[in-house]
Amino acid sequence: MVSSASGFITGTNCEQFGIALAMLGGGREKKEDKIDHGVGLEFHKRIGDRAEKGEPLATIHYNSDARLAEAKSLIADSYHIGEEAPREKRPLVRRILGA
């Protein structure tokens, strides 16, 4: 998966990444589905990183072409690229419950 534009990775839609992986067999859409453990995403750029147009953002590991085009489109749409880097990183944990 390559960058569609030059700029900074300002955000991603992780839920869409998961849906795309399930489409390729790396997760279940139905309880009866089997998981293909050879399916996955290898990320090369993270939020805040600069990417040039055509530069690899992620490598998709898959074993079936059946829904590859649909999954690629979903993954590509999951990256948000802007002209400026995000000003600050959002905290991983916003608050601790029960503390």
PyMOL commands that place a pseudoatom at each C-alpha (Angstrom):
pseudoatom trace, name=CA, resn=MET, resi=1, chain=A, elem=C, hetatm=0, pos=[0.000, 0.000, 0.000]
pseudoatom trace, name=CA, resn=VAL, resi=2, chain=A, elem=C, hetatm=0, pos=[1.539, 3.305, -1.088]
pseudoatom trace, name=CA, resn=SER, resi=3, chain=A, elem=C, hetatm=0, pos=[0.804, 6.907, -0.194]
pseudoatom trace, name=CA, resn=SER, resi=4, chain=A, elem=C, hetatm=0, pos=[-1.643, 8.641, -2.519]
pseudoatom trace, name=CA, resn=ALA, resi=5, chain=A, elem=C, hetatm=0, pos=[-0.137, 12.060, -1.739]
pseudoatom trace, name=CA, resn=SER, resi=6, chain=A, elem=C, hetatm=0, pos=[2.858, 13.710, -0.126]
pseudoatom trace, name=CA, resn=GLY, resi=7, chain=A, elem=C, hetatm=0, pos=[2.417, 15.004, 3.399]
pseudoatom trace, name=CA, resn=PHE, resi=8, chain=A, elem=C, hetatm=0, pos=[2.217, 13.869, 6.995]
pseudoatom trace, name=CA, resn=ILE, resi=9, chain=A, elem=C, hetatm=0, pos=[0.205, 10.979, 8.387]
pseudoatom trace, name=CA, resn=THR, resi=10, chain=A, elem=C, hetatm=0, pos=[-2.270, 12.891, 10.546]
pseudoatom trace, name=CA, resn=GLY, resi=11, chain=A, elem=C, hetatm=0, pos=[-4.476, 9.966, 11.522]
pseudoatom trace, name=CA, resn=THR, resi=12, chain=A, elem=C, hetatm=0, pos=[-5.670, 6.474, 10.725]
pseudoatom trace, name=CA, resn=ASN, resi=13, chain=A, elem=C, hetatm=0, pos=[-8.892, 4.538, 11.050]
pseudoatom trace, name=CA, resn=CYS, resi=14, chain=A, elem=C, hetatm=0, pos=[-7.825, 1.394, 12.898]
pseudoatom trace, name=CA, resn=GLU, resi=15, chain=A, elem=C, hetatm=0, pos=[-11.297, -0.137, 12.786]
pseudoatom trace, name=CA, resn=GLN, resi=16, chain=A, elem=C, hetatm=0, pos=[-11.139, -0.060, 8.978]
pseudoatom trace, name=CA, resn=PHE, resi=17, chain=A, elem=C, hetatm=0, pos=[-7.739, -1.806, 9.083]
pseudoatom trace, name=CA, resn=GLY, resi=18, chain=A, elem=C, hetatm=0, pos=[-9.333, -4.587, 11.137]
pseudoatom trace, name=CA, resn=ILE, resi=19, chain=A, elem=C, hetatm=0, pos=[-12.290, -4.909, 8.774]
pseudoatom trace, name=CA, resn=ALA, resi=20, chain=A, elem=C, hetatm=0, pos=[-9.935, -5.132, 5.785]
pseudoatom trace, name=CA, resn=LEU, resi=21, chain=A, elem=C, hetatm=0, pos=[-7.891, -7.855, 7.496]
pseudoatom trace, name=CA, resn=ALA, resi=22, chain=A, elem=C, hetatm=0, pos=[-11.053, -9.828, 8.285]
pseudoatom trace, name=CA, resn=MET, resi=23, chain=A, elem=C, hetatm=0, pos=[-12.060, -9.564, 4.615]
pseudoatom trace, name=CA, resn=LEU, resi=24, chain=A, elem=C, hetatm=0, pos=[-8.734, -11.150, 3.658]
pseudoatom trace, name=CA, resn=GLY, resi=25, chain=A, elem=C, hetatm=0, pos=[-9.221, -14.006, 6.134]
pseudoatom trace, name=CA, resn=GLY, resi=26, chain=A, elem=C, hetatm=0, pos=[-7.191, -12.643, 9.046]
pseudoatom trace, name=CA, resn=GLY, resi=27, chain=A, elem=C, hetatm=0, pos=[-10.255, -12.406, 11.264]
pseudoatom trace, name=CA, resn=ARG, resi=28, chain=A, elem=C, hetatm=0, pos=[-13.800, -13.649, 11.442]
pseudoatom trace, name=CA, resn=GLU, resi=29, chain=A, elem=C, hetatm=0, pos=[-16.830, -12.089, 9.826]
pseudoatom trace, name=CA, resn=LYS, resi=30, chain=A, elem=C, hetatm=0, pos=[-18.952, -14.988, 11.120]
pseudoatom trace, name=CA, resn=LYS, resi=31, chain=A, elem=C, hetatm=0, pos=[-18.355, -17.266, 14.101]
pseudoatom trace, name=CA, resn=GLU, resi=32, chain=A, elem=C, hetatm=0, pos=[-17.836, -20.241, 11.762]
pseudoatom trace, name=CA, resn=ASP, resi=33, chain=A, elem=C, hetatm=0, pos=[-15.073, -18.570, 9.709]
pseudoatom trace, name=CA, resn=LYS, resi=34, chain=A, elem=C, hetatm=0, pos=[-11.523, -19.874, 10.037]
pseudoatom trace, name=CA, resn=ILE, resi=35, chain=A, elem=C, hetatm=0, pos=[-8.659, -17.458, 10.650]
pseudoatom trace, name=CA, resn=ASP, resi=36, chain=A, elem=C, hetatm=0, pos=[-5.771, -17.412, 8.174]
pseudoatom trace, name=CA, resn=HIS, resi=37, chain=A, elem=C, hetatm=0, pos=[-2.738, -16.734, 10.371]
pseudoatom trace, name=CA, resn=GLY, resi=38, chain=A, elem=C, hetatm=0, pos=[-0.692, -15.706, 7.321]
pseudoatom trace, name=CA, resn=VAL, resi=39, chain=A, elem=C, hetatm=0, pos=[-2.796, -12.546, 6.869]
pseudoatom trace, name=CA, resn=GLY, resi=40, chain=A, elem=C, hetatm=0, pos=[-1.638, -9.253, 8.370]
pseudoatom trace, name=CA, resn=LEU, resi=41, chain=A, elem=C, hetatm=0, pos=[-0.476, -5.696, 7.924]
pseudoatom trace, name=CA, resn=GLU, resi=42, chain=A, elem=C, hetatm=0, pos=[3.102, -4.511, 8.331]
pseudoatom trace, name=CA, resn=PHE, resi=43, chain=A, elem=C, hetatm=0, pos=[3.146, -0.741, 8.929]
pseudoatom trace, name=CA, resn=HIS, resi=44, chain=A, elem=C, hetatm=0, pos=[6.025, 1.354, 7.569]
pseudoatom trace, name=CA, resn=LYS, resi=45, chain=A, elem=C, hetatm=0, pos=[4.699, 4.813, 8.537]
pseudoatom trace, name=CA, resn=ARG, resi=46, chain=A, elem=C, hetatm=0, pos=[3.035, 5.976, 11.712]
pseudoatom trace, name=CA, resn=ILE, resi=47, chain=A, elem=C, hetatm=0, pos=[1.036, 9.055, 12.714]
pseudoatom trace, name=CA, resn=GLY, resi=48, chain=A, elem=C, hetatm=0, pos=[3.311, 12.085, 12.525]
pseudoatom trace, name=CA, resn=ASP, resi=49, chain=A, elem=C, hetatm=0, pos=[5.653, 10.562, 9.916]
pseudoatom trace, name=CA, resn=ARG, resi=50, chain=A, elem=C, hetatm=0, pos=[6.197, 12.258, 6.567]
pseudoatom trace, name=CA, resn=ALA, resi=51, chain=A, elem=C, hetatm=0, pos=[5.320, 10.245, 3.463]
pseudoatom trace, name=CA, resn=GLU, resi=52, chain=A, elem=C, hetatm=0, pos=[6.039, 11.062, -0.169]
pseudoatom trace, name=CA, resn=LYS, resi=53, chain=A, elem=C, hetatm=0, pos=[3.523, 10.201, -2.893]
pseudoatom trace, name=CA, resn=GLY, resi=54, chain=A, elem=C, hetatm=0, pos=[4.101, 6.583, -3.935]
pseudoatom trace, name=CA, resn=GLU, resi=55, chain=A, elem=C, hetatm=0, pos=[6.099, 5.744, -0.795]
pseudoatom trace, name=CA, resn=PRO, resi=56, chain=A, elem=C, hetatm=0, pos=[5.080, 2.504, 0.974]
pseudoatom trace, name=CA, resn=LEU, resi=57, chain=A, elem=C, hetatm=0, pos=[2.819, 3.003, 4.002]
pseudoatom trace, name=CA, resn=ALA, resi=58, chain=A, elem=C, hetatm=0, pos=[2.094, -0.654, 4.731]
pseudoatom trace, name=CA, resn=THR, resi=59, chain=A, elem=C, hetatm=0, pos=[2.647, -4.143, 3.359]
pseudoatom trace, name=CA, resn=ILE, resi=60, chain=A, elem=C, hetatm=0, pos=[-0.413, -6.369, 3.083]
pseudoatom trace, name=CA, resn=HIS, resi=61, chain=A, elem=C, hetatm=0, pos=[0.188, -10.078, 3.715]
pseudoatom trace, name=CA, resn=TYR, resi=62, chain=A, elem=C, hetatm=0, pos=[-2.583, -12.231, 2.206]
pseudoatom trace, name=CA, resn=ASN, resi=63, chain=A, elem=C, hetatm=0, pos=[-3.236, -15.660, 0.700]
pseudoatom trace, name=CA, resn=SER, resi=64, chain=A, elem=C, hetatm=0, pos=[-6.344, -15.045, -1.428]
pseudoatom trace, name=CA, resn=ASP, resi=65, chain=A, elem=C, hetatm=0, pos=[-7.067, -12.438, -4.107]
pseudoatom trace, name=CA, resn=ALA, resi=66, chain=A, elem=C, hetatm=0, pos=[-10.839, -12.839, -3.718]
pseudoatom trace, name=CA, resn=ARG, resi=67, chain=A, elem=C, hetatm=0, pos=[-11.418, -9.583, -1.803]
pseudoatom trace, name=CA, resn=LEU, resi=68, chain=A, elem=C, hetatm=0, pos=[-7.972, -7.998, -2.160]
pseudoatom trace, name=CA, resn=ALA, resi=69, chain=A, elem=C, hetatm=0, pos=[-9.085, -4.986, -4.236]
pseudoatom trace, name=CA, resn=GLU, resi=70, chain=A, elem=C, hetatm=0, pos=[-11.840, -4.167, -1.746]
pseudoatom trace, name=CA, resn=ALA, resi=71, chain=A, elem=C, hetatm=0, pos=[-9.456, -4.551, 1.214]
pseudoatom trace, name=CA, resn=LYS, resi=72, chain=A, elem=C, hetatm=0, pos=[-6.785, -2.372, -0.465]
pseudoatom trace, name=CA, resn=SER, resi=73, chain=A, elem=C, hetatm=0, pos=[-9.322, 0.380, -1.014]
pseudoatom trace, name=CA, resn=LEU, resi=74, chain=A, elem=C, hetatm=0, pos=[-10.433, 0.217, 2.621]
pseudoatom trace, name=CA, resn=ILE, resi=75, chain=A, elem=C, hetatm=0, pos=[-6.830, 0.337, 3.868]
pseudoatom trace, name=CA, resn=ALA, resi=76, chain=A, elem=C, hetatm=0, pos=[-5.954, 3.263, 1.570]
pseudoatom trace, name=CA, resn=ASP, resi=77, chain=A, elem=C, hetatm=0, pos=[-9.001, 5.191, 2.804]
pseudoatom trace, name=CA, resn=SER, resi=78, chain=A, elem=C, hetatm=0, pos=[-7.912, 4.534, 6.408]
pseudoatom trace, name=CA, resn=TYR, resi=79, chain=A, elem=C, hetatm=0, pos=[-4.887, 6.837, 6.118]
pseudoatom trace, name=CA, resn=HIS, resi=80, chain=A, elem=C, hetatm=0, pos=[-5.377, 10.588, 6.600]
pseudoatom trace, name=CA, resn=ILE, resi=81, chain=A, elem=C, hetatm=0, pos=[-2.614, 12.685, 5.048]
pseudoatom trace, name=CA, resn=GLY, resi=82, chain=A, elem=C, hetatm=0, pos=[-2.233, 16.415, 5.670]
pseudoatom trace, name=CA, resn=GLU, resi=83, chain=A, elem=C, hetatm=0, pos=[0.194, 19.188, 4.869]
pseudoatom trace, name=CA, resn=GLU, resi=84, chain=A, elem=C, hetatm=0, pos=[1.306, 19.632, 8.484]
pseudoatom trace, name=CA, resn=ALA, resi=85, chain=A, elem=C, hetatm=0, pos=[2.365, 17.126, 11.120]
pseudoatom trace, name=CA, resn=PRO, resi=86, chain=A, elem=C, hetatm=0, pos=[0.020, 16.708, 14.072]
pseudoatom trace, name=CA, resn=ARG, resi=87, chain=A, elem=C, hetatm=0, pos=[0.959, 19.198, 16.785]
pseudoatom trace, name=CA, resn=GLU, resi=88, chain=A, elem=C, hetatm=0, pos=[0.875, 16.692, 19.615]
pseudoatom trace, name=CA, resn=LYS, resi=89, chain=A, elem=C, hetatm=0, pos=[0.386, 12.995, 20.037]
pseudoatom trace, name=CA, resn=ARG, resi=90, chain=A, elem=C, hetatm=0, pos=[-2.853, 11.967, 21.646]
pseudoatom trace, name=CA, resn=PRO, resi=91, chain=A, elem=C, hetatm=0, pos=[-2.350, 9.974, 24.833]
pseudoatom trace, name=CA, resn=LEU, resi=92, chain=A, elem=C, hetatm=0, pos=[-2.720, 6.222, 24.568]
pseudoatom trace, name=CA, resn=VAL, resi=93, chain=A, elem=C, hetatm=0, pos=[-4.688, 6.143, 27.821]
pseudoatom trace, name=CA, resn=ARG, resi=94, chain=A, elem=C, hetatm=0, pos=[-6.970, 9.079, 28.482]
pseudoatom trace, name=CA, resn=ARG, resi=95, chain=A, elem=C, hetatm=0, pos=[-7.916, 8.139, 32.012]
pseudoatom trace, name=CA, resn=ILE, resi=96, chain=A, elem=C, hetatm=0, pos=[-7.626, 5.194, 34.336]
pseudoatom trace, name=CA, resn=LEU, resi=97, chain=A, elem=C, hetatm=0, pos=[-10.964, 3.878, 35.541]
pseudoatom trace, name=CA, resn=GLY, resi=98, chain=A, elem=C, hetatm=0, pos=[-11.287, 3.281, 39.254]
pseudoatom trace, name=CA, resn=ALA, resi=99, chain=A, elem=C, hetatm=0, pos=[-8.164, 5.256, 40.142]
for i in range(1, 99): cmd.bond("trace and resi %d" % i, "trace and resi %d" % (i + 1))
show_as sticks, trace
zoom trace
